[in-house]
Amino acid sequence: MATKKAPELFYDESRFCGGCGHGIFNRILAEVLEEMDIVSDTIICSDIGCNHQFQFWMNVDAIVPPHGKMGAALTAMKRVRPDKNILTIAGDGGAYAIGLGETTSAALRNENVTMFVMNNTVFGMTGGQLAPTTMIGQKTASTPAGRNFVDNGENTDVFKLMKGMDIAYLARTSVTSPANINRTKKAVRKAIEKQQAGKGFSLVEVLVPCPTNWHMSPVDSMKHIDEVVSKVYELGEVIDR
């Protein structure tokens, strides 16, 4: 059986922790950019977080705005360079915590940009603390007894907020199996195609494992997504216009 080569735009080794889902997604995105032949016509807005590492081993143009400001940065980038494919790789912390206002504002304006948000239910880069997406009962570095409603409130599911908005595309996928990776790849391509067609705002949330901060093996982390996380954050296409 022929070995599948890594995308040509990878010029160095992945810097993510072993089993991290960010690296899997970056491989998916790189394959899509090369297959669509749009690498030179794409600019990625890089939020500060684990995902920020991509620019040190992917040969693609990138701009780094202040943490959580991807919605505003993407808007400015697209308005200045409407001929480019403008997208971001963000974490759930940056996109849904400090960046929630920017993310939802871009969606409310139906800006013609694309957001890929990695949801690993924790603040991964800073030590695995409570994030907006941390589930009720989930233990983190800052909630050792587990998240509870009285102290921490309900977990944030942005899809509940966005499902009624007039945007182009909203989908949630995962990377836990070859089939789910293929679904993620199709969603990534569709989201970029929506932008190319001028349809407006697209957001694809990807459930990814964080073995380091979940204190699980990579294999158990994938099982955790299938058996627990995806029951709270259901997979599927919510908006497709």
MARNU-136046 format. One record per residue (C-alpha): residue number from 0; z, y, x; residue in one letter. Coordinates in Angstrom, 2 decimals, decimal comma. Last residue first. Example, Ala and Ser with C-alpha at 12.3 -4.5 7.8 and 13.67 -1.06 7.14 Angstrom:
<recs>
REC   k      c3      c2      c1 r
REC   1    7,14   -1,06   13,67 S
REC   0    7,80   -4,50   12,30 A
</recs>
This chain:
<recs>
REC   k      c3      c2      c1 r
REC 240    3,21   28,04  -26,90 R
REC 239    5,44   25,17  -25,75 D
REC 238    9,12   25,69  -26,54 I
REC 237   11,84   23,02  -26,45 V
REC 236   10,22   20,47  -24,16 E
REC 235   12,61   17,63  -23,37 G
REC 234   15,88   16,58  -21,80 L
REC 233   19,26   17,06  -23,40 E
REC 232   21,97   18,91  -21,49 Y
REC 231   25,22   17,29  -22,66 V
REC 230   23,83   13,75  -22,86 K
REC 229   21,70   14,49  -19,79 S
REC 228   24,87   15,08  -17,77 V
REC 227   26,64   11,83  -18,65 V
REC 226   24,67    8,57  -18,40 E
REC 225   21,38    9,71  -16,88 D
REC 224   22,87   12,41  -14,67 I
REC 223   25,76   10,19  -13,63 H
REC 222   23,35    7,38  -12,76 K
REC 221   21,56    9,72  -10,35 M
REC 220   24,88   10,69   -8,78 S
REC 219   25,85    7,02   -8,47 D
REC 218   22,76    6,39   -6,36 V
REC 217   23,33    9,46   -4,18 P
REC 216   26,95    8,38   -3,62 S
REC 215   29,58   10,40   -5,41 M
REC 214   32,00   13,16   -4,49 H
REC 213   30,40   15,48   -7,05 W
REC 212   30,33   18,19   -4,38 N
REC 211   28,43   16,14   -1,80 T
REC 210   26,45   14,03   -4,27 P
REC 209   24,90   17,09   -5,95 C
REC 208   22,35   15,60   -8,34 P
REC 207   19,59   17,53  -10,13 V
REC 206   18,96   18,33  -13,78 L
REC 205   15,84   20,49  -13,79 V
REC 204   15,54   23,59  -15,95 E
REC 203   11,99   24,80  -16,53 V
REC 202   11,67   28,40  -17,64 L
REC 201    8,46   30,11  -18,70 S
REC 200    7,84   33,75  -19,61 F
REC 199    4,43   34,98  -20,72 G
REC 198    1,14   33,55  -21,99 K
REC 197   -1,05   35,25  -19,36 G
REC 196   -3,17   32,14  -18,82 A
REC 195   -2,08   31,93  -15,17 Q
REC 194    1,52   32,23  -16,32 Q
REC 193    1,15   29,36  -18,78 K
REC 192   -0,58   27,36  -16,01 E
REC 191    2,51   27,78  -13,83 I
REC 190    4,75   26,38  -16,56 A
REC 189    2,34   23,51  -17,23 K
REC 188    2,31   22,52  -13,56 R
REC 187    6,07   22,49  -13,33 V
REC 186    6,37   20,56  -16,60 A
REC 185    3,90   17,92  -15,40 K
REC 184    5,84   17,54  -12,15 K
REC 183    9,10   17,21  -14,03 T
REC 182    7,62   14,50  -16,22 R
REC 181    6,41   12,67  -13,11 N
REC 180    9,89   12,94  -11,58 I
REC 179   11,33   11,59  -14,81 N
REC 178    9,06    8,54  -14,66 A
REC 177    9,78    7,98  -10,96 P
REC 176   13,50    8,07  -11,76 S
REC 175   16,49   10,44  -11,64 T
REC 174   14,60   13,69  -11,09 V
REC 173   15,40   15,50  -14,33 S
REC 172   13,70   17,57  -17,04 T
REC 171   14,41   20,53  -19,30 R
REC 170   11,70   22,62  -20,90 A
REC 169   11,00   26,14  -22,13 L
REC 168    7,48   27,59  -22,27 Y
REC 167    5,69   30,71  -23,45 A
REC 166    8,45   32,96  -24,77 I
REC 165    9,18   34,42  -28,20 D
REC 164   12,87   33,60  -28,24 M
REC 163   14,54   31,19  -30,65 G
REC 162   15,15   28,45  -28,09 K
REC 161   16,47   30,95  -25,57 M
REC 160   20,17   31,12  -26,41 L
REC 159   20,76   27,44  -27,13 K
REC 158   18,56   26,70  -24,11 F
REC 157   20,95   28,68  -21,92 V
REC 156   23,58   25,96  -22,28 D
REC 155   26,76   27,47  -20,88 T
REC 154   29,92   25,37  -20,81 N
REC 153   32,63   26,38  -23,26 E
REC 152   35,60   28,48  -22,21 G
REC 151   37,50   28,23  -18,94 N
REC 150   41,21   28,33  -19,72 D
REC 149   41,30   27,31  -23,38 V
REC 148   38,07   25,30  -23,28 F
REC 147   39,03   22,95  -20,48 N
REC 146   37,23   22,19  -17,23 R
REC 145   38,80   19,35  -15,29 G
REC 144   42,19   18,89  -13,65 A
REC 143   40,86   20,00  -10,26 P
REC 142   39,19   23,07  -11,80 T
REC 141   38,40   25,25   -8,77 S
REC 140   37,00   22,47   -6,54 A
REC 139   35,47   20,83   -9,60 T
REC 138   36,53   18,27  -12,19 K
REC 137   34,41   17,94  -15,32 Q
REC 136   36,41   17,74  -18,55 G
REC 135   34,14   20,17  -20,41 I
REC 134   30,91   20,43  -18,44 M
REC 133   30,21   22,79  -15,56 T
REC 132   27,10   24,76  -16,55 T
REC 131   28,65   28,21  -16,10 P
REC 130   29,88   27,06  -12,67 A
REC 129   33,30   25,84  -11,56 L
REC 128   33,48   25,36   -7,79 Q
REC 127   31,52   22,89   -5,64 G
REC 126   32,08   24,30   -2,18 G
REC 125   30,15   27,54   -1,72 T
REC 124   26,61   26,12   -1,65 M
REC 123   26,97   23,88   -4,69 G
REC 122   28,35   26,15   -7,37 F
REC 121   28,58   23,34   -9,90 V
REC 120   26,73   21,79  -12,88 T
REC 119   23,76   20,54  -10,78 N
REC 118   21,21   22,55  -12,76 N
REC 117   18,20   23,58  -10,65 M
REC 116   16,37   26,45  -12,33 V
REC 115   12,59   26,86  -12,05 F
REC 114   11,59   30,29  -13,37 M
REC 113    8,01   31,38  -14,06 T
REC 112    6,67   34,87  -14,69 V
REC 111    4,62   36,69  -17,35 N
REC 110    7,55   38,71  -18,68 E
REC 109    8,43   37,76  -22,24 N
REC 108   10,52   40,94  -22,54 R
REC 107   13,35   38,85  -24,01 L
REC 106   12,78   36,26  -21,27 A
REC 105   13,05   38,83  -18,49 A
REC 104   16,22   40,16  -20,14 S
REC 103   17,61   36,61  -20,42 T
REC 102   17,28   35,96  -16,69 T
REC 101   18,52   39,39  -15,60 E
REC 100   21,57   39,20  -17,85 G
REC  99   22,34   35,63  -16,78 L
REC  98   22,06   36,43  -13,07 G
REC  97   25,75   36,67  -12,18 I
REC  96   26,29   33,38  -14,00 A
REC  95   23,17   31,69  -15,48 Y
REC  94   20,45   32,14  -12,86 A
REC  93   22,65   32,37   -9,77 G
REC  92   24,95   29,53  -10,76 G
REC  91   22,23   27,35  -12,28 D
REC  90   20,38   27,50   -8,97 G
REC  89   17,06   29,23   -8,52 A
REC  88   13,55   28,40   -7,38 I
REC  87   11,51   31,41   -8,45 T
REC  86    7,95   32,12   -9,51 L
REC  85    5,13   34,63   -9,21 I
REC  84    1,56   33,33   -9,16 N
REC  83   -0,37   36,29   -7,78 K
REC  82   -3,03   38,54   -9,34 D
REC  81   -0,41   40,58  -11,21 P
REC  80    0,87   41,85   -7,84 R
REC  79    2,99   44,97   -8,51 V
REC  78    3,86   43,97  -12,08 R
REC  77    4,41   40,37  -11,03 K
REC  76    6,73   41,27   -8,14 M
REC  75    8,72   43,75  -10,21 A
REC  74    9,31   41,25  -13,01 T
REC  73   10,19   38,48  -10,56 L
REC  72   12,73   40,77   -8,90 A
REC  71   14,34   41,70  -12,21 A
REC  70   14,68   38,10  -13,34 G
REC  69   15,64   36,93   -9,86 M
REC  68   18,60   39,29   -9,54 K
REC  67   21,29   36,63   -9,25 G
REC  66   21,98   37,14   -5,56 H
REC  65   20,19   40,17   -4,11 P
REC  64   16,42   39,66   -3,67 P
REC  63   14,78   37,24   -1,19 V
REC  62   10,96   37,33   -1,11 I
REC  61    8,88   34,29   -0,21 A
REC  60    5,37   33,44    0,98 D
REC  59    4,89   29,71    1,55 V
REC  58    5,15   27,46    4,60 N
REC  57    8,03   25,33    3,36 M
REC  56   10,71   24,38    5,92 W
REC  55   12,97   27,42    6,27 F
REC  54   11,89   28,88    2,94 Q
REC  53   13,32   25,90    1,08 F
REC  52   16,88   26,63    2,20 Q
REC  51   17,46   29,26   -0,49 H
REC  50   17,81   26,42   -3,02 N
REC  49   21,39   25,92   -1,83 C
REC  48   22,16   29,48   -2,83 G
REC  47   20,65   32,95   -2,48 I
REC  46   17,75   33,26   -4,91 D
REC  45   14,26   32,92   -3,47 S
REC  44   11,40   34,63   -5,28 C
REC  43    8,35   32,53   -4,48 I
REC  42    4,95   34,16   -3,97 I
REC  41    1,82   32,16   -4,79 T
REC  40   -1,85   32,88   -4,13 D
REC  39   -1,96   31,23   -0,68 S
REC  38   -0,42   28,05   -2,08 V
REC  37   -2,72   28,04   -5,12 I
REC  36   -4,86   24,94   -4,58 D
REC  35   -3,69   23,35   -7,87 M
REC  34   -3,02   20,11   -5,99 E
REC  33   -1,36   22,06   -3,17 E
REC  32    0,93   24,06   -5,45 L
REC  31    1,75   20,94   -7,48 V
REC  30    2,62   18,87   -4,40 E
REC  29    4,84   21,65   -3,05 A
REC  28    6,65   21,90   -6,39 L
REC  27    7,39   18,18   -6,49 I
REC  26    8,56   18,11   -2,85 R
REC  25   10,78   21,12   -3,57 N
REC  24   12,21   19,27   -6,55 F
REC  23   13,20   16,27   -4,47 I
REC  22   14,77   18,52   -1,85 G
REC  21   16,82   20,32   -4,49 H
REC  20   18,07   17,01   -5,85 G
REC  19   20,46   16,43   -2,97 C
REC  18   20,71   12,79   -1,87 G
REC  17   21,58   13,63    1,73 G
REC  16   22,48   17,31    2,03 C
REC  15   19,57   19,76    2,17 F
REC  14   17,90   20,98    5,33 R
REC  13   14,59   19,21    4,79 S
REC  12   12,65   18,68    8,01 E
REC  11   10,03   21,15    9,24 D
REC  10    6,49   22,39    8,57 Y
REC   9    6,13   21,37    4,93 F
REC   8    2,97   23,14    3,69 L
REC   7    0,98   19,97    4,36 E
REC   6    2,68   18,09    1,54 P
REC   5    4,31   14,85    2,72 A
REC   4    2,01   11,87    3,03 K
REC   3    1,97    9,02    0,53 K
REC   2    1,87    5,71    2,38 T
REC   1   -0,97    3,41    1,37 A
REC   0    0,00    0,00    0,00 M
</recs>
